[in-house]
Amino acid sequence: MMSTILVWFRRDLRLADNPALQAAVADAEHVIPVYIHAPDEEAPWQPGAASNWWLHHSLHALANDLDARGAPLLLRRGDSVQQLLELIDATGAEAVYWNRLYEPAVIERDARVRAALDEHAIVSQDFNAYLLLEPGRVLNKSGTPYKVFTPFWKAARGELTVRAPAPPPALNALKQMPAGLSIDDLALLPDIDWYGGLADNWTPGEAAAITQLEDFIQAPAADYKDDRNRPDKPGTSRLSPHLHFGEISPHQVAWAAEHQLAQSARGAAGIEVFMNEIGWREFAHHLLVHFPHTPEEPLRPDFKAFPWRRPGNNDAAYRAWCTGHTGIPLVDAGMRELWHTGWMHNRVRMVVASLLTKNQLISWQDGARWFWDTLVDANLASNTLGWQWTAGCGADAAPFFRIFNPVRQGEKFDPHEHYVRRWCPELADIPRGAAHAPWLADDTYPAPIVDLQTSRKVALAAYQEARN
């Protein structure tokens, strides 16, 4: 058994079902939990403002949990290789354990860390704590990556055994710890105090993640198949930011879901659809690992020449979309919900993305960047997959000619107008039944910045020209 192991926390901010932490406790007398703030090492996709807000509070929750077990979280900032080597020198640690992440820049960084540790004869081990299956384990019969979700997930389900989650381990920390920083020293909170709505809607941390999972499984999960499409209902799990920051593991989520599926005939359909959504998260990371260029470039090369427009910061149409002032209530409601809460219902995400990329012909990359900065669940794999899917240029993509009509989408999925009226108070005087297309009934709501039918024809013509 080794004397001391550093456990390098990243986006695995939990104690339960944490493979690196479990292995370190088994392999060493002392474990030192370490977090190194090094956003530049994730460039060009450093965490955005909403993500940093979440990280600030999630680190507080993790630090409190570790303090309660007598193993304080050691915080550092700067180059990861340098900080780890300094800590090894200060503590006499013989190994560094961590859990893998899958963004291209992080993979490259971790390779540099491993090489430096090898050079100094320090043991390093990494583990899978972020996904149900390691990317690369599921390939098609020709040995190449899947680009369509359904066959991918069918094959993945055949490989997958959902295991019981491990409880938090007992920890034994060093009595003499090297100096570290405070969480406030990391300056994660944005300078602009816009995040009051985030605090009103979210509680970061492992305990909150477990509570959110339990509440979802016990109630909304049974009706998930239908209610997941309704932005006017609390029908989704809202687990995405907790999963992104690793406050809960995918095995914890899948284990709870499958056990509920076994116990309740009523909830079987909803739970199975929910498991498919977990599958989409797996698929997103599968694509990112195999096609690391996709955060910047379309997966489908025929779309490289598509004439999407790249707006500047002062582009009026783009700013109207960002701020929720397009004159189209479902889009405006979604964008305002995003700004206020750091989250947007998935059905609405598809609608607002379709309006930007197809009705406005603004690039999906610019939409992805706005989401990246404002979403508390901003995940590079899922964000890339979602935007390329809606834009029609990625894996398993909606065909380009599938252009969401936000009026029809609102009438179908927000039939009582509760969602749009909540986020767009300007609709107060619009007659009931007219809120999704107020320009047809009243002129008090701002006019749409784009004609839906005309812009659809323009988009289809641009698509046809690009194909030719």
DRENDONU-914448 format. One record per residue (C-alpha): x, y, z; residue in one letter. Coordinates in steps of 0.05 Angstrom, whole numbers, plus 5000, padded with zeros to 4 digits. Layout:
REM DRENDONU-914448
XYZA...
//
This chain:
REM DRENDONU-914448
500050005000M502450704983M503051245036S499651835000T495651924936I493252584906L486152534879V485453054825W478153284823F475653594759R468353504737R467152934786D465153374845L462252824889R464352304940L459451744923A460851294863D467451644849N472151114820P478651514828A477051674900L474950964916Q481350684885A485851184921A482751014988V483950274974A491150384951D493950885001A494151055074E492751795061H488652135007V489252874989I483453154949P485953694901V482454174853Y486654584804I483355174770H486355204700A481055444651P486255644598D487954914590E480854804563E481555344509A478155514463P472355254504W473855524573Q467655494619P462756064610G459756534661A453856094681A458455484687S463155864732N457456074776W455555344784W462755134795L463555644851H457755354890H459254634873S466354704900L463454994964H458954384971A464653894957L469354255005A464054235060N462953485049D470353345051L471453775113D466053375148A470252745134R476753055157G479853125088A479753855066P479754024992L486354324971L485454874919L490655114871R490755534808R495255524747G498855024704D496454324723S503153984713V506854504755Q501654494810Q501453734815L508953684817L509354214872E504153844913L507853184903I514153504928D510653814988A506853195009T511152614987G505352334946A507051724906E501251744857A495952184825V489051894809Y483652234769W477352104729N477452194654R474152754614L473252754539Y474053444509E479853484459P483754014498A482953634563V485152984532I491453334507E492653654575R491852994612D496852674565A501953214584R500553094657V501552344651R508052444613A510752924667A508752434722L512151864686D518452274679E518552384754H516951644768A510151814798I504551314789V498451574751S491751234741Q485351484708D478351204712F471551264678N466751634723A463252074672Y459851594624L456450914626L461050654571L467950884550E467851214480P470850724431G467750114463R461750144418V463350134343L459549884283N460949224248K466249544204S469949794266G468250534253T464251024296P456751044293Y453751684265K446451514278V443751474348F438850884345T443850344323P449050644370F444550604430W442049904412K449249664409A451050044473A445249734511R447849054491G454649224522E451949584583L451049304652T448549844700V452249724765R450249904835A453250574856P458750574909A457650954974P462351504996P468851205024P472051365091A477851845084L484451925120N487952575104A494952815120L495553205185K500253715154Q497253995090M500754475042P497955165031A492155264983G487355784960L480255944981S474555844932I473556604930D480756674907D478856324842L474356914824A469056474791L463056924802L461857394744P463058134754D455958304731I450758114783D445857794734W445657114767Y440157214819G435556784778G440556224778L440656214853A433056214855D432655604809N438555164826W442354864885T449054594863P452454024899G452153274909E446553274961A442153704917A443553254857A441352634895I435052974919T433453204848Q434252484823L429852204877E424452714866D424452584791F424251824797I418551844847Q413952294807A415352624738P418952004710A412451624703A409652144654D416452304623Y414652024554K409452574543D411253124592D418553184571R416153574510N411954074550R415754704572P409554904612D410354294657K415854054705P416553424664G424053364655T429353114704S433453764708R439453324723L443853584665S448054084705P448953584762H451353064712L455853564676H459553754739F459753034763G455653164826E452052524809I454451944766S450951664704P450850984739H447151294799Q441951584750V441350954708A441050494770W435350904800A431650924734A432250184720E430149994790H423950434784Q422550114716L422649424749A417949644804Q412650044768S408849824706A405850524701R412650854696G415750354648A414750754584A417051404615G423351094646I425150754580E424751424543V428951734599F434251194590M434451384516N436052104537E441851834578I443851474514G444052134476W449052394528R453351774515E452551874439F454752594444A461252404478H462251834429H461952334372L466452854406L471952344419V471752054348H470652724313F474253244356P473753784302H466153834309T465654384361P468254854306E466554504241E460554114215P461053354217L458053324147R463353614100P458153824049D455954374098F462754714100K460655144042A453655304068F452556064070P451156154144W452456864166R457457014221R454657604260P458658134296G457258334368N452858914344N448758504294D441558714309A438358054289A443257644330Y442458094391R434958054385A435457294387W440357294445C436057754488T429257454471G426458024429H425057674363T417557824364G416157074365I413656894435P416056174441L423056384420V423057004464D420556594524A426056084515G431656594509M429156974570R428556334610E435756184591L438356874612W434456864678H435456144699T441455884661G437255334630W432255224575M427354664561H430154194508N424154254462R424955004463V432454944452R431054604385M425955144365V430555734381V436355394347A432155274285S430056004281L437256234286L440455754237T434955684186K430156274189N435856764202Q441456364169L446156544226I451556034240S450455474289W457355624318Q454856304342D448755994374G453055474407A457556014436R451656384467W449055754498F456055594522W456456234562D449356244590T447555514604L449155214673V449354534638D453854764581A457254124559N461654124497L459453444472A451953554482S452054284460N455654094395T451053514380L444853924394G446754514351W449254094292Q442953654297W438354244291T442554584238A442353944197G449953874190C451653364243G450652634263A443552374263D441653064240A434653314229A434453414153P435754134134F428754194106F425854044175R424954764198I421254834263F415255294260N415355634328P407955804324V405855084313R410854834364Q407955314415G400755134400E402454394407K407054384467F404755004505D397354944489P394955354548H400155904535E402755854606H410055824586Y410156424538V405856854583R410356714642R416656954606W413557484561C409157944603P407958374541E402857844523L398258034580A393258404536D393557904478I387157494474P387356774498R388956304442G392956824404A399356864445A403656434399H402356884339A400357554370P401557944305W395357624277L390857884332A394058514360D399659004347D401859114419T407058554418Y413258724376P412858484305A417157874286P424158054262I423457534206V417657274165D417256534180L414656314112Q419156754069T425356594110S423755854104R423755904028K430256284029V433555764074A431255184030L433755543968A440555654001A440854914020Y439254693949Q444555163921E449754903970A448154183950R448954353877N
//
